[in-house]
Amino acid sequence: MGRDDQAPLDAGRVTILLTSPRTAPGLLSFAAWDRLRSAGAVLAVDPDPAWLEALAAAGVTPEDVATVPVAERAGRLVEDACAGQELVWWGSEDGDPGLTDALAEHLSRRAVVPGSQPPPEVEVLTGSYDVPGSRLLDLVAVMDTLRSPGGCPWDGEQTHTSLLPFLLEETHEVIEAVEAGDPAHVQEELGDLLLQVVFHARMAEEEAGFGIDEVAAGIVAKLIRRHPHVFGDESAGSAQDAEASWEVLKAAEKAGRQGFEGIPATLPALAKAQKMIGRLSRAGADLDEAVEKAAEGDELAEALLRLVVLARVSGQDAEATLRAALGRLVPPSQ
């Protein structure tokens, strides 16, 4: 930043530099680095050691004023700026409680006391921002604390097996929230489900040698691999084309899979029937013959399976359709 956009040197300036705690040390905007390098002094409270190292590499050495009361910190900023200095306040993660009010008080006093030098310019400069998804880092950090020594005894005792009921329950609660059409409830329930994913990944890091990064990397690679019409040179003219492409690629990846391998045994019967009928349909099997064979003369079983086939042919989700119908049986007051 050039000198022509700055306040006169005799007026000085205080820059409140805000940074995201979720941004890697050293990643700042050009304007932020320019201001830091040109500052007469950079003040901070308990700066992160990793950031201190990054700043030192750029020739910037913050002064830690953690032991100085808030009012005195504000006074130092205003007085030194009035003496012609440019100062940068390196914002803390806690938002520096009380500093803004203390600065306002010192600046107001400068503005009203006769004969006082005019108050310096005070500018808030954002040096880094959160990127989409960055709050996931907070969740990973919280889970790490809960599972580490000194954390929560209950969280520390959990296993993959002990958490399975919660995983199933939270999944059903997400479904219920979506079908209710309540965005706030969906947000809450998605958070609860996300917690289960992070919880299992944290335990896997302790026991199986992979963690949340490997989990995320795996699904990212799969999404890119199965969307060549987005990330590659292929094209998909419609949603149906994209779905067909996904299934072809999935089948190629699972070429060694036999029969109904990979369909969870714990799925509800209707959802499991949909999966199995879908697998048979994609394999080109005769569905009428398959239904008759599975029913073995049981008329009710055959009728149920034929309804699943009908749902697939008509492009409907039998499980969701039945669930919606059951919901309409419940009186509104419930």
N, C-alpha and C positions, 0 to 999 in steps of 0.2 A: 504494500500500500504506500503510495507516495506521500510526501510531506504536504502537498498542496491541499489534501482533504482533511488535514488534522488542524486542531485548534492551535492558535499561536503558542509558540514555545513557552512564553512567560505565563500562560494560563495553565499549562500542563493538562493531563488527562488521566482519568481512571477508567480502565477497561475491566469489566467483569466478564471473564472468559468462562463460558459454560461448555462442558464436554459430556459425552455419554459414557457412563461407566461400563457400557457393553461394547465399546469400541477398543480395539487393540491399541496398546501404548504406541505412540508415534504417529497415529493416523489423525491428522488435523487438517483443516482447510488451509489454503495458502494464506488467507488473511490472518488466521490465528497464529501461524508460525511467524509471519511478518511482524505482528504486534509483539509477540514474545521476544523476538530477537532485538527489536528496537527499544524495548522497555528499559527504563533505568533500574527498575526492581520488579521482581515477580514474587508476590506473597501467596502463601498457601497454608492450609492446616492439614497436618498429617498426610502429605502427598503420598500416593502409591509408589513403592520402591521401583516398580517396573516403569512407571512414568518418569520418575526421577532419572533413571538410566537413559531413557529416550530423550529427555530434555537436555541432559548433560552432553549427549552425543551431538546436539545441535548448538552447544555453547550456552545453554540457559540453565541457571542454577537458582531454583526457587528458595526463598527464605521461609522456613517453617515458623509460623507465629502461633502455634497451637497453645502456648502458655500465656499469650497476650489476651486480655479480656476483649470481648467483642467491641465495646465502645472505643477502646484504644486502637484496635485494628482499623476501625473506620476513621478515627482521627488521624492516624498515620497516613492513610491513603489520601485524605483530603489535604492535609498540611503539606505533604511532599509534592503533591500535584500542584498546589498553589505556588510552590517554590520553583515550578518549572519542569518538574520531572514527569515522565510518563510511567505510570504504574499499571501492572496487570494483577488482578486478583484471580487466582486459579480456583474456580468454584469447586466446592466439595460435594460429594455424593448426597449429603444430607441437606443440601440447599442453603447451607450457612445461615442457620436460624438467627435472627436478630441483626444480621449485618446490614440488610437493606434499610431497616428502621434507623439504625445508628448512623448510616451514611446520610440519610435524609435529614436527620437532626443536625449533623455537622454542616451540611450544605446550606440548610435554611439559616443557620446562625451566620454563616458567611454572607448570605444574601441580604440580611436585615441589619447587621451591625454597621453603623456609619464608619466610613474610612477603611473598611475591610476590603481586601482584594477580592474581586469577583470569584465566585465558586468555580472550580474546574469543570470541564466537560466530563460527564460520566456516560459511558457507552456499554451496553450489554452486547457481547459478541458470542455467537454460537460457533464453536470450533469443530464440533462433530455431532452427528445425529444418530439416532437409533435406526437401523435398517429393519425392514419387515421381517418378523420372526425373531428379533433380537431378545424379546422377553422370554423366549424359551431358555435362554442362557440362565435367567434368574431361576426358573423352575429346576433346571439341572443342578444349580448351586444349592438351592434349598434342599433338594433331595439328598445331595451329597452330605450336607450338614446333618440331616435327620438320620442317615445311615452310619455316620462316622462316630467314633468314640465320643461320648459326651452328648450325643444326640438323643433322639426319642427312643426309650426302651422298647415300646411297642413296634415302631418301625424297624428297629434293629433286629427284632425276632422273626420278622416275616420271611416267608419263602415263596418261591414261585407257586407252589401248591396251595399254600394258605391264602394267597391272594386271588386265586381263581374265582371264588364266589363273587368277589367284588368286581372283577373284570366282567363277569357275565351280567351282574346286576347293573353296572354302569352302562353297559352296551344297551340293555333293554331300556334304561332310562333315557338315553339319547334318542332311541327310536320313538319312545312315547312323547318326548318333547317336540321332536320334529313333526310328528303326526298331529300334535295339539296346535301347531302353528304359533308357538310362543317363542319369539327370538331370544328374549332374555333367559328363558329356561333352557333353550338350546345352548346358549353360550355357557351357562353354568355347567350343564351336563357334559358338554364337550371337554370342559376343563377337568371334570372328574375322571373322564375316560382317558384324557391325556396323562393325568397323574399315574394311572395304572401302567401305561406304556413306559413312562420314565422310571417308575418304580421297578418294573421288571428289568429294564435295561441296566439300572444301577446294580441290581443283584447279579445280573449276568457279568458285569464288569468285575465283580468280586470273585465269581465262581467259574466263569466260562471263557474269559479272555476277550470278550467283546462288550462294548458299551453303546451308549446312545449315538455316538458318531458313526459306528459301524452299522447300526440299525438304519440311521438316516441315509448313509452312503449306499446301502443296499437298495433301498426303495427308490432313491434318486436314479441309480443306474438302471433299475428295472423300468421306471417311467420313461426314461430317455430311449431305452432299447425298444420299448413297445409302442413308441410314438414316432416312427420314422417319417411320418407325414408332417410332423412338427419340427423335429430335430434333425431330420435327414432330407434326402432328395425325393422321397416318395410323396404322393398326394392322396388325399381322401376327400371325395366329393360330398360325403354326408356323414352324419353320425353313425348310420348303419354300416357304412364302409369302414369307418374308424373302428367300430366294434368288431367287425369281421376280421380286420387286420390284427387287432389285439388277440383274438382267439387263435388265429393262425400262428402268430409268433409264440403265444403261450404253449400251444400244442407242440411246436418245434422244440421249445425249451424242455418240455416234459415228455419228450419222445419215449423215454424208457418207462413211463408210467403205465401200469397195467389196470384195465377195468375201471373201477371206481376209486382207485388209489388217490388220496389227497382230499377226498370229501370227508370232512370231520364227522366222526361217529356220534359226537354229542349234539349235532344239529337237531332241532325239532323235526319230527317226522315229515311234516308238510314241506318245510324248507329243504330237507334232505331229498325228498322225492323230486322236487324241482331240479336240484342239482343232478341227480342221477338221470332223470328224463332228458335234461339238457345235454348231458354227456353222451347219451345214446343217440340223440338227434343229430349232434355234430358228427358222430361216427357213422351216420348213414344207416342206422339200424331201423328195422321195421318196428315202429312203436306199438302198433296193434298186437303184433306177435309177442313183443316184450311184456306188455301189460297182461296178456292172457297167461303167459308163462309165470309171471310174478304172482298173479292172483290165485293160481292153482284151483280154480273153481269157486273161490270165495267171491260171491257177488258184490258184497260191500267193498272189499279190497279192490276189485276191478273197477267199481264205480268211482272210488276215490282217485285211483290212478288215472282214469280217463278224464277226470276233472282237471288233474294236473297237466295232462297232455293238452286239453282244451285251453287252459290258461296260457301255456307256452305258445300254442298256435295263434292265439289272439293277442299275444304280446303283453299279457298281464302277469302281475306277480301274485300267485295264489296266496302266499303267506300274508302279504299286505292287504289283499282284498278281503280275506277272511277276518283279519285283525280289525279292519275298518268296520266290517259288518257287526262284529262282536261289540265294538265301541258304541254302535248305534243302539245296542240292546240296553246299555247302561243309562238310567234316567239322568237328565241334565243336572239334577241336584247333587248327584254323586260325582 
